[in-house]
Amino acid sequence: MWDDDEGWWTRTVVYGDAIYSARCPQCARFVKTDEKATRHAESADLAEPNATCLKHGRVETPFLGWASDGI
């Protein structure tokens, strides 16, 4: 398991095999994530924002890793 001194693994969201932190990449607040997200094929890159931050509005949550890697 990863060390999580900054709390990025405290709340996560999974789309397919990709795991994302449910936090704003700008202010690290927890965000309300969408039920589904559009990713680019064979990549963890999101095609559009997938969450809403109270301070910054629509944001793309940070990618943490692949579930298949045993994370």
Biopython code that builds the backbone (N, CA, C, O; Angstrom):
import numpy as np
from Bio.PDB.StructureBuilder import StructureBuilder

atoms = [
    (1, "MET", "N", (0.845, -1.194, 0.000)),
    (1, "MET", "CA", (0.000, 0.000, 0.000)),
    (1, "MET", "C", (0.877, 1.238, 0.000)),
    (1, "MET", "O", (1.989, 1.236, 0.528)),
    (2, "TRP", "N", (0.367, 2.267, -0.587)),
    (2, "TRP", "CA", (1.099, 3.524, -0.705)),
    (2, "TRP", "C", (1.050, 4.314, 0.598)),
    (2, "TRP", "O", (0.068, 4.240, 1.337)),
    (3, "ASP", "N", (2.117, 5.072, 0.879)),
    (3, "ASP", "CA", (2.075, 6.018, 1.989)),
    (3, "ASP", "C", (1.177, 7.160, 1.562)),
    (3, "ASP", "O", (1.255, 7.618, 0.422)),
    (4, "ASP", "N", (0.329, 7.623, 2.457)),
    (4, "ASP", "CA", (-0.632, 8.660, 2.103)),
    (4, "ASP", "C", (-0.594, 9.807, 3.103)),
    (4, "ASP", "O", (-1.590, 10.103, 3.762)),
    (5, "ASP", "N", (0.543, 10.437, 3.207)),
    (5, "ASP", "CA", (0.711, 11.526, 4.158)),
    (5, "ASP", "C", (-0.202, 12.716, 3.857)),
    (5, "ASP", "O", (-0.599, 13.436, 4.773)),
    (6, "GLU", "N", (-0.533, 12.926, 2.592)),
    (6, "GLU", "CA", (-1.345, 14.076, 2.215)),
    (6, "GLU", "C", (-2.821, 13.737, 2.059)),
    (6, "GLU", "O", (-3.620, 14.636, 1.795)),
    (7, "GLY", "N", (-3.209, 12.483, 2.212)),
    (7, "GLY", "CA", (-4.612, 12.110, 2.195)),
    (7, "GLY", "C", (-5.266, 11.932, 0.832)),
    (7, "GLY", "O", (-6.494, 11.922, 0.750)),
    (8, "TRP", "N", (-4.492, 11.793, -0.236)),
    (8, "TRP", "CA", (-5.083, 11.669, -1.566)),
    (8, "TRP", "C", (-5.838, 10.356, -1.738)),
    (8, "TRP", "O", (-6.724, 10.270, -2.588)),
    (9, "TRP", "N", (-5.507, 9.328, -0.947)),
    (9, "TRP", "CA", (-6.174, 8.034, -1.050)),
    (9, "TRP", "C", (-7.361, 7.913, -0.100)),
    (9, "TRP", "O", (-7.995, 6.858, -0.058)),
    (10, "THR", "N", (-7.682, 8.955, 0.662)),
    (10, "THR", "CA", (-8.761, 8.877, 1.635)),
    (10, "THR", "C", (-10.111, 8.616, 0.993)),
    (10, "THR", "O", (-10.917, 7.854, 1.527)),
    (11, "ARG", "N", (-10.358, 9.229, -0.129)),
    (11, "ARG", "CA", (-11.606, 9.016, -0.864)),
    (11, "ARG", "C", (-11.247, 8.896, -2.341)),
    (11, "ARG", "O", (-10.608, 9.780, -2.913)),
    (12, "THR", "N", (-11.666, 7.790, -2.949)),
    (12, "THR", "CA", (-11.337, 7.560, -4.357)),
    (12, "THR", "C", (-12.594, 7.247, -5.153)),
    (12, "THR", "O", (-13.652, 6.955, -4.597)),
    (13, "VAL", "N", (-12.447, 7.317, -6.476)),
    (13, "VAL", "CA", (-13.507, 6.939, -7.405)),
    (13, "VAL", "C", (-12.855, 6.091, -8.494)),
    (13, "VAL", "O", (-11.735, 6.373, -8.919)),
    (14, "VAL", "N", (-13.558, 5.056, -8.943)),
    (14, "VAL", "CA", (-13.019, 4.155, -9.958)),
    (14, "VAL", "C", (-13.880, 4.219, -11.207)),
    (14, "VAL", "O", (-15.101, 4.074, -11.136)),
    (15, "TYR", "N", (-13.252, 4.435, -12.336)),
    (15, "TYR", "CA", (-13.907, 4.394, -13.642)),
    (15, "TYR", "C", (-13.200, 3.316, -14.446)),
    (15, "TYR", "O", (-12.054, 3.497, -14.860)),
    (16, "GLY", "N", (-13.877, 2.193, -14.671)),
    (16, "GLY", "CA", (-13.232, 1.066, -15.347)),
    (16, "GLY", "C", (-12.149, 0.508, -14.442)),
    (16, "GLY", "O", (-12.437, 0.036, -13.343)),
    (17, "ASP", "N", (-10.909, 0.558, -14.895)),
    (17, "ASP", "CA", (-9.763, 0.056, -14.132)),
    (17, "ASP", "C", (-8.932, 1.192, -13.530)),
    (17, "ASP", "O", (-7.959, 0.945, -12.818)),
    (18, "ALA", "N", (-9.317, 2.425, -13.819)),
    (18, "ALA", "CA", (-8.540, 3.587, -13.372)),
    (18, "ALA", "C", (-9.075, 4.130, -12.046)),
    (18, "ALA", "O", (-10.284, 4.274, -11.861)),
    (19, "ILE", "N", (-8.154, 4.429, -11.129)),
    (19, "ILE", "CA", (-8.517, 4.968, -9.819)),
    (19, "ILE", "C", (-8.114, 6.443, -9.774)),
    (19, "ILE", "O", (-6.994, 6.812, -10.130)),
    (20, "TYR", "N", (-9.059, 7.277, -9.324)),
    (20, "TYR", "CA", (-8.824, 8.717, -9.219)),
    (20, "TYR", "C", (-9.094, 9.160, -7.788)),
    (20, "TYR", "O", (-9.937, 8.581, -7.103)),
    (21, "SER", "N", (-8.387, 10.177, -7.342)),
    (21, "SER", "CA", (-8.647, 10.766, -6.037)),
    (21, "SER", "C", (-9.871, 11.658, -6.157)),
    (21, "SER", "O", (-9.989, 12.417, -7.119)),
    (22, "ALA", "N", (-10.780, 11.579, -5.198)),
    (22, "ALA", "CA", (-11.980, 12.421, -5.215)),
    (22, "ALA", "C", (-11.692, 13.744, -4.508)),
    (22, "ALA", "O", (-12.400, 14.153, -3.588)),
    (23, "ARG", "N", (-10.625, 14.397, -4.974)),
    (23, "ARG", "CA", (-10.223, 15.687, -4.420)),
    (23, "ARG", "C", (-9.917, 16.653, -5.551)),
    (23, "ARG", "O", (-9.517, 16.247, -6.642)),
    (24, "CYS", "N", (-10.108, 17.928, -5.279)),
    (24, "CYS", "CA", (-9.826, 18.961, -6.271)),
    (24, "CYS", "C", (-8.313, 19.056, -6.481)),
    (24, "CYS", "O", (-7.564, 19.124, -5.507)),
    (25, "PRO", "N", (-7.854, 19.060, -7.736)),
    (25, "PRO", "CA", (-6.403, 19.157, -7.978)),
    (25, "PRO", "C", (-5.840, 20.539, -7.656)),
    (25, "PRO", "O", (-4.623, 20.699, -7.557)),
    (26, "GLN", "N", (-6.700, 21.532, -7.493)),
    (26, "GLN", "CA", (-6.232, 22.891, -7.220)),
    (26, "GLN", "C", (-6.171, 23.223, -5.729)),
    (26, "GLN", "O", (-5.246, 23.898, -5.276)),
    (27, "CYS", "N", (-7.176, 22.740, -4.957)),
    (27, "CYS", "CA", (-7.212, 23.115, -3.541)),
    (27, "CYS", "C", (-7.257, 21.914, -2.597)),
    (27, "CYS", "O", (-7.211, 22.091, -1.379)),
    (28, "ALA", "N", (-7.348, 20.689, -3.137)),
    (28, "ALA", "CA", (-7.362, 19.430, -2.390)),
    (28, "ALA", "C", (-8.629, 19.213, -1.557)),
    (28, "ALA", "O", (-8.660, 18.325, -0.705)),
    (29, "ARG", "N", (-9.669, 20.012, -1.795)),
    (29, "ARG", "CA", (-10.952, 19.760, -1.119)),
    (29, "ARG", "C", (-11.582, 18.513, -1.707)),
    (29, "ARG", "O", (-11.342, 18.169, -2.864)),
    (30, "PHE", "N", (-12.402, 17.827, -0.890)),
    (30, "PHE", "CA", (-13.157, 16.710, -1.437)),
    (30, "PHE", "C", (-14.172, 17.252, -2.432)),
    (30, "PHE", "O", (-14.730, 18.333, -2.243)),
    (31, "VAL", "N", (-14.404, 16.483, -3.501)),
    (31, "VAL", "CA", (-15.321, 16.914, -4.550)),
    (31, "VAL", "C", (-16.441, 15.902, -4.734)),
    (31, "VAL", "O", (-16.316, 14.745, -4.333)),
    (32, "LYS", "N", (-17.532, 16.344, -5.340)),
    (32, "LYS", "CA", (-18.634, 15.448, -5.695)),
    (32, "LYS", "C", (-18.346, 14.927, -7.097)),
    (32, "LYS", "O", (-18.343, 15.685, -8.066)),
    (33, "THR", "N", (-18.104, 13.628, -7.189)),
    (33, "THR", "CA", (-17.744, 13.030, -8.480)),
    (33, "THR", "C", (-18.989, 12.575, -9.243)),
    (33, "THR", "O", (-20.028, 12.285, -8.649)),
    (34, "ASP", "N", (-18.862, 12.518, -10.560)),
    (34, "ASP", "CA", (-19.929, 12.039, -11.425)),
    (34, "ASP", "C", (-20.011, 10.518, -11.359)),
    (34, "ASP", "O", (-19.032, 9.852, -11.023)),
    (35, "GLU", "N", (-21.186, 9.970, -11.680)),
    (35, "GLU", "CA", (-21.375, 8.518, -11.718)),
    (35, "GLU", "C", (-20.500, 7.874, -12.802)),
    (35, "GLU", "O", (-19.964, 6.784, -12.607)),
    (36, "LYS", "N", (-20.363, 8.557, -13.944)),
    (36, "LYS", "CA", (-19.572, 8.051, -15.068)),
    (36, "LYS", "C", (-18.594, 9.128, -15.516)),
    (36, "LYS", "O", (-18.805, 10.316, -15.275)),
    (37, "ALA", "N", (-17.537, 8.703, -16.163)),
    (37, "ALA", "CA", (-16.569, 9.644, -16.727)),
    (37, "ALA", "C", (-16.118, 9.125, -18.077)),
    (37, "ALA", "O", (-16.045, 7.916, -18.300)),
    (38, "THR", "N", (-15.815, 10.051, -18.979)),
    (38, "THR", "CA", (-15.325, 9.680, -20.293)),
    (38, "THR", "C", (-13.808, 9.779, -20.297)),
    (38, "THR", "O", (-13.234, 10.848, -20.087)),
    (39, "ARG", "N", (-13.167, 8.626, -20.542)),
    (39, "ARG", "CA", (-11.704, 8.578, -20.620)),
    (39, "ARG", "C", (-11.283, 8.371, -22.064)),
    (39, "ARG", "O", (-12.045, 7.848, -22.877)),
    (40, "HIS", "N", (-10.070, 8.785, -22.371)),
    (40, "HIS", "CA", (-9.494, 8.481, -23.675)),
    (40, "HIS", "C", (-9.117, 7.003, -23.688)),
    (40, "HIS", "O", (-8.675, 6.473, -22.668)),
    (41, "ALA", "N", (-9.280, 6.346, -24.798)),
    (41, "ALA", "CA", (-9.006, 4.909, -24.914)),
    (41, "ALA", "C", (-7.572, 4.592, -24.495)),
    (41, "ALA", "O", (-6.633, 5.311, -24.838)),
    (42, "GLU", "N", (-7.427, 3.495, -23.743)),
    (42, "GLU", "CA", (-6.114, 2.998, -23.300)),
    (42, "GLU", "C", (-5.308, 4.027, -22.520)),
    (42, "GLU", "O", (-4.079, 3.970, -22.507)),
    (43, "SER", "N", (-5.977, 4.955, -21.879)),
    (43, "SER", "CA", (-5.289, 6.002, -21.137)),
    (43, "SER", "C", (-6.114, 6.364, -19.908)),
    (43, "SER", "O", (-7.320, 6.117, -19.872)),
    (44, "ALA", "N", (-5.483, 6.935, -18.924)),
    (44, "ALA", "CA", (-6.198, 7.402, -17.737)),
    (44, "ALA", "C", (-6.651, 8.846, -17.901)),
    (44, "ALA", "O", (-7.355, 9.380, -17.043)),
    (45, "ASP", "N", (-6.248, 9.480, -19.005)),
    (45, "ASP", "CA", (-6.622, 10.872, -19.230)),
    (45, "ASP", "C", (-8.126, 11.005, -19.406)),
    (45, "ASP", "O", (-8.739, 10.271, -20.182)),
    (46, "LEU", "N", (-8.707, 11.934, -18.689)),
    (46, "LEU", "CA", (-10.142, 12.173, -18.796)),
    (46, "LEU", "C", (-10.428, 13.081, -19.989)),
    (46, "LEU", "O", (-9.650, 13.989, -20.283)),
    (47, "ALA", "N", (-11.531, 12.837, -20.667)),
    (47, "ALA", "CA", (-11.907, 13.633, -21.828)),
    (47, "ALA", "C", (-12.558, 14.948, -21.412)),
    (47, "ALA", "O", (-12.572, 15.911, -22.179)),
    (48, "GLU", "N", (-13.098, 14.983, -20.193)),
    (48, "GLU", "CA", (-13.763, 16.184, -19.696)),
    (48, "GLU", "C", (-13.787, 16.133, -18.175)),
    (48, "GLU", "O", (-13.552, 15.074, -17.592)),
    (49, "PRO", "N", (-14.067, 17.256, -17.522)),
    (49, "PRO", "CA", (-14.141, 17.251, -16.053)),
    (49, "PRO", "C", (-15.153, 16.219, -15.548)),
    (49, "PRO", "O", (-16.193, 15.997, -16.168)),
    (50, "ASN", "N", (-14.833, 15.600, -14.423)),
    (50, "ASN", "CA", (-15.678, 14.538, -13.884)),
    (50, "ASN", "C", (-16.136, 14.785, -12.451)),
    (50, "ASN", "O", (-16.675, 13.884, -11.809)),
    (51, "ALA", "N", (-15.927, 15.994, -11.947)),
    (51, "ALA", "CA", (-16.311, 16.286, -10.572)),
    (51, "ALA", "C", (-16.580, 17.781, -10.394)),
    (51, "ALA", "O", (-16.210, 18.606, -11.229)),
    (52, "THR", "N", (-17.235, 18.098, -9.279)),
    (52, "THR", "CA", (-17.535, 19.499, -8.984)),
    (52, "THR", "C", (-16.956, 19.873, -7.619)),
    (52, "THR", "O", (-17.264, 19.259, -6.597)),
    (53, "CYS", "N", (-16.114, 20.897, -7.639)),
    (53, "CYS", "CA", (-15.521, 21.450, -6.420)),
    (53, "CYS", "C", (-16.345, 22.678, -6.032)),
    (53, "CYS", "O", (-16.709, 23.477, -6.895)),
    (54, "LEU", "N", (-16.643, 22.831, -4.739)),
    (54, "LEU", "CA", (-17.419, 23.991, -4.301)),
    (54, "LEU", "C", (-16.698, 25.309, -4.582)),
    (54, "LEU", "O", (-17.343, 26.334, -4.803)),
    (55, "LYS", "N", (-15.379, 25.286, -4.575)),
    (55, "LYS", "CA", (-14.603, 26.509, -4.786)),
    (55, "LYS", "C", (-14.251, 26.742, -6.262)),
    (55, "LYS", "O", (-14.308, 27.877, -6.735)),
    (56, "HIS", "N", (-13.888, 25.676, -6.995)),
    (56, "HIS", "CA", (-13.379, 25.823, -8.356)),
    (56, "HIS", "C", (-14.329, 25.354, -9.454)),
    (56, "HIS", "O", (-13.986, 25.441, -10.634)),
    (57, "GLY", "N", (-15.499, 24.866, -9.100)),
    (57, "GLY", "CA", (-16.452, 24.404, -10.116)),
    (57, "GLY", "C", (-16.050, 23.049, -10.693)),
    (57, "GLY", "O", (-15.578, 22.179, -9.962)),
    (58, "ARG", "N", (-16.234, 22.869, -11.989)),
    (58, "ARG", "CA", (-15.941, 21.593, -12.650)),
    (58, "ARG", "C", (-14.434, 21.386, -12.757)),
    (58, "ARG", "O", (-13.706, 22.263, -13.222)),
    (59, "VAL", "N", (-13.974, 20.204, -12.317)),
    (59, "VAL", "CA", (-12.548, 19.860, -12.330)),
    (59, "VAL", "C", (-12.367, 18.407, -12.761)),
    (59, "VAL", "O", (-13.308, 17.615, -12.717)),
    (60, "GLU", "N", (-11.151, 18.069, -13.177)),
    (60, "GLU", "CA", (-10.769, 16.684, -13.449)),
    (60, "GLU", "C", (-10.020, 16.180, -12.227)),
    (60, "GLU", "O", (-9.046, 16.794, -11.793)),
    (61, "THR", "N", (-10.476, 15.057, -11.670)),
    (61, "THR", "CA", (-9.823, 14.525, -10.482)),
    (61, "THR", "C", (-8.476, 13.888, -10.842)),
    (61, "THR", "O", (-8.317, 13.361, -11.943)),
    (62, "PRO", "N", (-7.511, 13.935, -9.923)),
    (62, "PRO", "CA", (-6.175, 13.389, -10.191)),
    (62, "PRO", "C", (-6.170, 11.857, -10.298)),
    (62, "PRO", "O", (-6.793, 11.164, -9.493)),
    (63, "PHE", "N", (-5.465, 11.352, -11.293)),
    (63, "PHE", "CA", (-5.287, 9.911, -11.484)),
    (63, "PHE", "C", (-4.305, 9.400, -10.447)),
    (63, "PHE", "O", (-3.260, 10.009, -10.216)),
    (64, "LEU", "N", (-4.649, 8.255, -9.810)),
    (64, "LEU", "CA", (-3.776, 7.673, -8.795)),
    (64, "LEU", "C", (-3.096, 6.389, -9.252)),
    (64, "LEU", "O", (-1.939, 6.149, -8.906)),
    (65, "GLY", "N", (-3.795, 5.562, -10.023)),
    (65, "GLY", "CA", (-3.200, 4.311, -10.452)),
    (65, "GLY", "C", (-4.228, 3.389, -11.079)),
    (65, "GLY", "O", (-5.394, 3.751, -11.241)),
    (66, "TRP", "N", (-3.780, 2.196, -11.427)),
    (66, "TRP", "CA", (-4.638, 1.190, -12.054)),
    (66, "TRP", "C", (-5.025, 0.141, -11.024)),
    (66, "TRP", "O", (-4.166, -0.349, -10.291)),
    (67, "ALA", "N", (-6.290, -0.207, -10.957)),
    (67, "ALA", "CA", (-6.759, -1.225, -10.020)),
    (67, "ALA", "C", (-6.110, -2.580, -10.311)),
    (67, "ALA", "O", (-5.857, -3.358, -9.391)),
    (68, "SER", "N", (-5.843, -2.859, -11.571)),
    (68, "SER", "CA", (-5.233, -4.138, -11.940)),
    (68, "SER", "C", (-3.788, -4.273, -11.458)),
    (68, "SER", "O", (-3.235, -5.373, -11.444)),
    (69, "ASP", "N", (-3.183, -3.157, -11.065)),
    (69, "ASP", "CA", (-1.816, -3.204, -10.534)),
    (69, "ASP", "C", (-1.798, -3.558, -9.053)),
    (69, "ASP", "O", (-0.737, -3.576, -8.430)),
    (70, "GLY", "N", (-2.975, -3.841, -8.486)),
    (70, "GLY", "CA", (-3.049, -4.243, -7.103)),
    (70, "GLY", "C", (-2.988, -3.097, -6.122)),
    (70, "GLY", "O", (-2.633, -3.285, -4.958)),
    (71, "ILE", "N", (-3.327, -1.927, -6.578)),
    (71, "ILE", "CA", (-3.290, -0.748, -5.711)),
    (71, "ILE", "C", (-4.481, -0.728, -4.801)),
    (71, "ILE", "O", (-4.626, 0.191, -3.995)),
]
sb = StructureBuilder()
sb.init_structure("model")
sb.init_model(0)
sb.init_chain("A")
sb.init_seg("    ")
for serial, (resi, resn, name, xyz) in enumerate(atoms, 1):
    if name == "N":
        sb.init_residue(resn, " ", resi, " ")
    sb.init_atom(name, np.array(xyz, "f"), 0.0, 1.0, " ", f" {name:<3s}", serial, name[0])
structure = sb.get_structure()
